[in-house]
Amino acid sequence: MHETVLRKKIVLGVTGSIAAYKSAELIRRMKELGADVRVVMTKAACQFITPLTLQTLSGQPVAIELLDADQESAMGHIKLARWADWIVIAPASANTIARLAHGRADDLLSSLCLASESPLAVAPAMNNKMWANEATQANLDTLMRRGVYVLGPASGDQACGEQGEGRLLEPMAIIVQLAQLMMPLKLQGKKVVISAGPTYEPIDPVRFIGNRSSGKMGFAVAKAAKEAGANVVLIAGPVHLTTPQGVERINVETAAQMHEQVMASVASADIFIASAAVADFRPLSVADNKIKKTQTDNLQLELVPTIDIVSDVAKLERVPFIVGFAAETDHVADYAKTKLHTKKLDMIAANQVGEGLGFAVDNNALDVFWSQGSQTLPLANKTQLARDLMTLIIERFYAKNSTQST
Ligand code: C5P
């Protein structure tokens, strides 16, 4: 491995686990690969390995206390939070994982994580029953949904004499995964436009035709594109979701507004990802006043098609790499492949929607198709799935550009 692959400022959090001795090796490896490492230990960690050992290996004072005047004046927790390019917690105990999931700030390491905007990776280490416990799994789910990277654990012999999943990954395995995560930003300088969420098509001033799209997948894709270094414009229908950090968001309500905003943004884009569940029809006319029950027995609404945004983007002179979505209740693959051709897409991500699947849920699976191939991205939380999808998009985007320029 190249000696500068980890050339980053890394805060290494060490928590109370028998595996804490492995952090000594981890620090050495990180430093060999160019990292500047500052160690933060929990009090429990100090029962397993001495701060002096980790101080000697990192070449820097080890921070433990939140309210220690000396430590705070050297590099306080807020300064440390700003300093770090990455925070890596290895080993991460069940207790630390639970405290992170709940946003606790009652010691230095947890306060630091809460105060930092840098990416966070945790390498869990615990007894296999603690690992399998629903509470631990729910806490990890929460962290992953927030974008925390989970490295491992491995399985095998455990210090408690049992066998199973929960062992800390070996230091080199942690290093390999970190090196991958810290790779150069593959979409730096590229513009990615993403449509997300449902559209609402008004019937009268208080009613509309909408759908069950939560926008979660599109927002997760926007976050993944940002993580890859892109300039991201997210054109969002009416959803209650927080804008991922660093992403430019434009709120719209109707298909017509979404069309207008997409067309305005996409002209200079490299990639367009159409994850919005755009209404296919809208009422021909919108009543000026609320329609009264007493006005009529049966209400007839005349619906007309909306503009197909993604197809319009495909007709542009300078066409970006286009990714569509196909949410279907049946014959998912067939419909998706047809759409790939009729809408002139470069790629389509298909998923089954219905009871507990697809819309408004946190987990999802996707079948992704392009003209020469396909790949299944298995069931995962939408944050992870979006990262996997982004990896695939980046691969195909560069493959297409290289064939076009040769
Ligand atoms: O034809 P269908 O609506 O199933 O196609 C879904 C794909 O087309 C999605 O990528 C969706 O965002 C996009 N679409 C669009 N404008 C529409 C309808 C769908 O961009 N009016």
Residues whose N, C-alpha, C, O or C-beta is under 5 A from the ligand:
A	BS01	C5P	A274 S275 A276 A277 V278 A279 T306 I307 D308 I309 V310 V323 G324 F325 A326
